[in-house]
Amino acid sequence: MWVCERLNSRSPILLRMTNVLGLMVVIALIAGFLLSLRQAVRSARYEFHRAGAVRHYWARACQGRAWRRAFPQAHSDEIRNFLHIITASFGFRKRRGLYFSPDDEVLELYRQIYPRSDWPDQLELETFVELIEHEYKVDVHPIWREDITFGEVFRAARAA
């Protein structure tokens, strides 16, 4: 009987500890939810900006003719493959590739997507360079400069 009385005397303490732990778990879950919600709002705001930043590319006519004029020796499939590298690197749909002109500057597209330097990027430029180097077996770094265009990258890739 003495053992039962001793357990009963401790049970309010155990109950209080259980309640405190339960409350801590609930607080942690709510905090996690709020942080996730905050990140989702930031992500949505970024995606909204990104869609607006590149809208002028989608508004213009197909640039296939400009690519054919700039590179008359290049086969259409070769041009499409290069344009697919651009869209894959920057996270656009494959069909959007023909909206990019050979005169479009690589860093201009990047800066339109990320106008603020404190925004974290998704390594689009690094992915673009890596895919070009892998596909065409060319080192892009020696020709890279601030105002390099997609056409210049394509010309260097074809020359390799």
C-alpha positions as a Markdown table, in Angstrom:
| # | Residue | x | y | z |
|---|---|---|---|---|
| 1 | Met | 0.0 | 0.0 | 0.0 |
| 2 | Trp | 2.8 | 2.3 | 0.8 |
| 3 | Val | 4.2 | 1.9 | -2.8 |
| 4 | Cys | 0.8 | 2.9 | -4.3 |
| 5 | Glu | 0.6 | 6.0 | -2.1 |
| 6 | Arg | 4.1 | 7.0 | -3.1 |
| 7 | Leu | 3.3 | 6.6 | -6.9 |
| 8 | Asn | 0.1 | 8.6 | -6.4 |
| 9 | Ser | 2.0 | 11.4 | -4.7 |
| 10 | Arg | 4.4 | 11.6 | -7.6 |
| 11 | Ser | 1.8 | 11.4 | -10.3 |
| 12 | Pro | 0.9 | 15.2 | -10.3 |
| 13 | Ile | 4.6 | 16.0 | -10.9 |
| 14 | Leu | 4.7 | 13.5 | -13.8 |
| 15 | Leu | 1.4 | 14.9 | -15.2 |
| 16 | Arg | 2.8 | 18.4 | -15.0 |
| 17 | Met | 6.1 | 17.3 | -16.8 |
| 18 | Thr | 4.1 | 15.5 | -19.5 |
| 19 | Asn | 1.9 | 18.6 | -20.0 |
| 20 | Val | 5.0 | 20.8 | -20.2 |
| 21 | Leu | 6.6 | 18.5 | -22.8 |
| 22 | Gly | 3.4 | 18.3 | -24.8 |
| 23 | Leu | 3.2 | 22.1 | -24.7 |
| 24 | Met | 6.8 | 22.4 | -25.9 |
| 25 | Val | 6.1 | 20.0 | -28.8 |
| 26 | Val | 3.0 | 22.0 | -29.8 |
| 27 | Ile | 5.0 | 25.2 | -29.7 |
| 28 | Ala | 7.8 | 23.7 | -31.8 |
| 29 | Leu | 5.3 | 22.5 | -34.4 |
| 30 | Ile | 3.6 | 25.9 | -34.6 |
| 31 | Ala | 7.0 | 27.6 | -34.9 |
| 32 | Gly | 8.0 | 25.2 | -37.7 |
| 33 | Phe | 4.7 | 25.8 | -39.5 |
| 34 | Leu | 5.2 | 29.6 | -39.3 |
| 35 | Leu | 8.7 | 29.4 | -40.6 |
| 36 | Ser | 7.5 | 27.2 | -43.5 |
| 37 | Leu | 4.7 | 29.6 | -44.2 |
| 38 | Arg | 7.2 | 32.5 | -44.2 |
| 39 | Gln | 9.4 | 30.7 | -46.7 |
| 40 | Ala | 6.5 | 29.8 | -48.9 |
| 41 | Val | 5.5 | 33.5 | -49.1 |
| 42 | Arg | 9.0 | 34.5 | -49.9 |
| 43 | Ser | 9.2 | 31.9 | -52.6 |
| 44 | Ala | 5.9 | 32.9 | -54.1 |
| 45 | Arg | 7.0 | 36.5 | -54.1 |
| 46 | Tyr | 10.2 | 35.6 | -55.9 |
| 47 | Glu | 8.4 | 33.4 | -58.5 |
| 48 | Phe | 6.0 | 36.3 | -59.1 |
| 49 | His | 8.9 | 38.6 | -59.7 |
| 50 | Arg | 10.7 | 36.1 | -61.9 |
| 51 | Ala | 7.7 | 35.6 | -64.1 |
| 52 | Gly | 7.4 | 39.4 | -64.6 |
| 53 | Ala | 11.1 | 39.9 | -65.1 |
| 54 | Val | 11.3 | 37.7 | -68.2 |
| 55 | Arg | 7.8 | 38.5 | -69.6 |
| 56 | His | 9.3 | 40.7 | -72.4 |
| 57 | Tyr | 11.2 | 37.6 | -73.8 |
| 58 | Trp | 8.0 | 35.7 | -74.0 |
| 59 | Ala | 6.2 | 38.6 | -75.6 |
| 60 | Arg | 8.5 | 38.8 | -78.7 |
| 61 | Ala | 8.3 | 36.7 | -81.8 |
| 62 | Cys | 10.2 | 33.4 | -82.2 |
| 63 | Gln | 13.9 | 34.1 | -82.6 |
| 64 | Gly | 14.6 | 31.0 | -84.7 |
| 65 | Arg | 15.2 | 33.2 | -87.8 |
| 66 | Ala | 17.7 | 35.3 | -85.9 |
| 67 | Trp | 19.6 | 32.2 | -84.9 |
| 68 | Arg | 19.6 | 30.9 | -88.6 |
| 69 | Arg | 20.8 | 34.2 | -89.9 |
| 70 | Ala | 23.6 | 34.4 | -87.3 |
| 71 | Phe | 24.6 | 30.8 | -87.8 |
| 72 | Pro | 23.6 | 29.7 | -91.3 |
| 73 | Gln | 25.9 | 26.6 | -91.2 |
| 74 | Ala | 24.4 | 25.3 | -87.9 |
| 75 | His | 21.7 | 22.7 | -88.2 |
| 76 | Ser | 18.4 | 23.5 | -86.5 |
| 77 | Asp | 18.8 | 20.6 | -84.1 |
| 78 | Glu | 22.1 | 21.9 | -83.0 |
| 79 | Ile | 20.6 | 25.3 | -82.3 |
| 80 | Arg | 17.6 | 23.8 | -80.5 |
| 81 | Asn | 20.0 | 21.7 | -78.3 |
| 82 | Phe | 21.9 | 24.8 | -77.3 |
| 83 | Leu | 18.6 | 26.7 | -76.6 |
| 84 | His | 17.5 | 23.7 | -74.5 |
| 85 | Ile | 20.7 | 24.1 | -72.4 |
| 86 | Ile | 19.7 | 27.7 | -71.8 |
| 87 | Thr | 16.2 | 26.8 | -70.7 |
| 88 | Ala | 17.4 | 23.9 | -68.6 |
| 89 | Ser | 20.0 | 26.1 | -66.9 |
| 90 | Phe | 17.6 | 28.9 | -66.0 |
| 91 | Gly | 14.6 | 26.7 | -65.2 |
| 92 | Phe | 12.4 | 27.6 | -68.1 |
| 93 | Arg | 10.2 | 25.2 | -70.1 |
| 94 | Lys | 12.0 | 23.7 | -73.1 |
| 95 | Arg | 9.6 | 25.4 | -75.6 |
| 96 | Arg | 10.7 | 28.8 | -74.3 |
| 97 | Gly | 14.1 | 28.4 | -75.9 |
| 98 | Leu | 13.3 | 30.0 | -79.2 |
| 99 | Tyr | 12.4 | 33.2 | -77.5 |
| 100 | Phe | 16.0 | 33.9 | -76.8 |
| 101 | Ser | 18.0 | 35.8 | -79.4 |
| 102 | Pro | 21.7 | 35.2 | -80.2 |
| 103 | Asp | 22.2 | 38.9 | -79.2 |
| 104 | Asp | 20.7 | 38.5 | -75.7 |
| 105 | Glu | 23.3 | 38.9 | -73.0 |
| 106 | Val | 23.7 | 36.0 | -70.6 |
| 107 | Leu | 24.2 | 38.2 | -67.5 |
| 108 | Glu | 21.4 | 40.5 | -68.5 |
| 109 | Leu | 19.0 | 37.6 | -68.3 |
| 110 | Tyr | 20.5 | 36.7 | -64.9 |
| 111 | Arg | 20.2 | 40.2 | -63.6 |
| 112 | Gln | 16.6 | 40.5 | -64.7 |
| 113 | Ile | 15.8 | 37.4 | -62.7 |
| 114 | Tyr | 17.9 | 38.5 | -59.7 |
| 115 | Pro | 17.9 | 42.3 | -59.6 |
| 116 | Arg | 19.0 | 42.4 | -56.0 |
| 117 | Ser | 22.4 | 41.0 | -55.0 |
| 118 | Asp | 21.1 | 39.7 | -51.7 |
| 119 | Trp | 18.7 | 37.3 | -53.3 |
| 120 | Pro | 20.0 | 33.7 | -53.3 |
| 121 | Asp | 20.2 | 32.3 | -56.8 |
| 122 | Gln | 19.8 | 28.7 | -58.0 |
| 123 | Leu | 23.2 | 28.5 | -59.6 |
| 124 | Glu | 21.8 | 29.1 | -63.1 |
| 125 | Leu | 25.1 | 30.6 | -64.4 |
| 126 | Glu | 27.1 | 27.8 | -63.0 |
| 127 | Thr | 24.7 | 25.2 | -64.4 |
| 128 | Phe | 24.8 | 26.9 | -67.8 |
| 129 | Val | 28.6 | 26.9 | -68.0 |
| 130 | Glu | 28.8 | 23.3 | -66.7 |
| 131 | Leu | 26.3 | 22.1 | -69.3 |
| 132 | Ile | 28.0 | 23.9 | -72.1 |
| 133 | Glu | 31.4 | 22.5 | -71.1 |
| 134 | His | 30.0 | 19.0 | -70.8 |
| 135 | Glu | 28.0 | 19.0 | -74.0 |
| 136 | Tyr | 30.6 | 20.8 | -76.2 |
| 137 | Lys | 33.9 | 19.9 | -74.4 |
| 138 | Val | 34.9 | 23.6 | -74.3 |
| 139 | Asp | 36.2 | 25.8 | -71.5 |
| 140 | Val | 34.0 | 28.9 | -71.4 |
| 141 | His | 36.0 | 30.7 | -68.8 |
| 142 | Pro | 38.6 | 32.3 | -71.2 |
| 143 | Ile | 35.9 | 33.9 | -73.3 |
| 144 | Trp | 33.6 | 34.9 | -70.5 |
| 145 | Arg | 33.0 | 38.6 | -69.9 |
| 146 | Glu | 30.2 | 40.8 | -68.5 |
| 147 | Asp | 28.5 | 41.4 | -71.8 |
| 148 | Ile | 28.8 | 38.0 | -73.4 |
| 149 | Thr | 25.8 | 37.0 | -75.5 |
| 150 | Phe | 24.2 | 33.6 | -76.1 |
| 151 | Gly | 25.4 | 33.8 | -79.7 |
| 152 | Glu | 29.0 | 34.3 | -78.7 |
| 153 | Val | 28.8 | 31.3 | -76.3 |
| 154 | Phe | 27.2 | 29.2 | -79.1 |
| 155 | Arg | 30.0 | 30.3 | -81.6 |
| 156 | Ala | 32.7 | 29.3 | -79.1 |
| 157 | Ala | 30.9 | 26.0 | -78.4 |
| 158 | Arg | 30.7 | 25.2 | -82.1 |
| 159 | Ala | 34.4 | 26.0 | -82.6 |
| 160 | Ala | 35.5 | 23.5 | -80.1 |
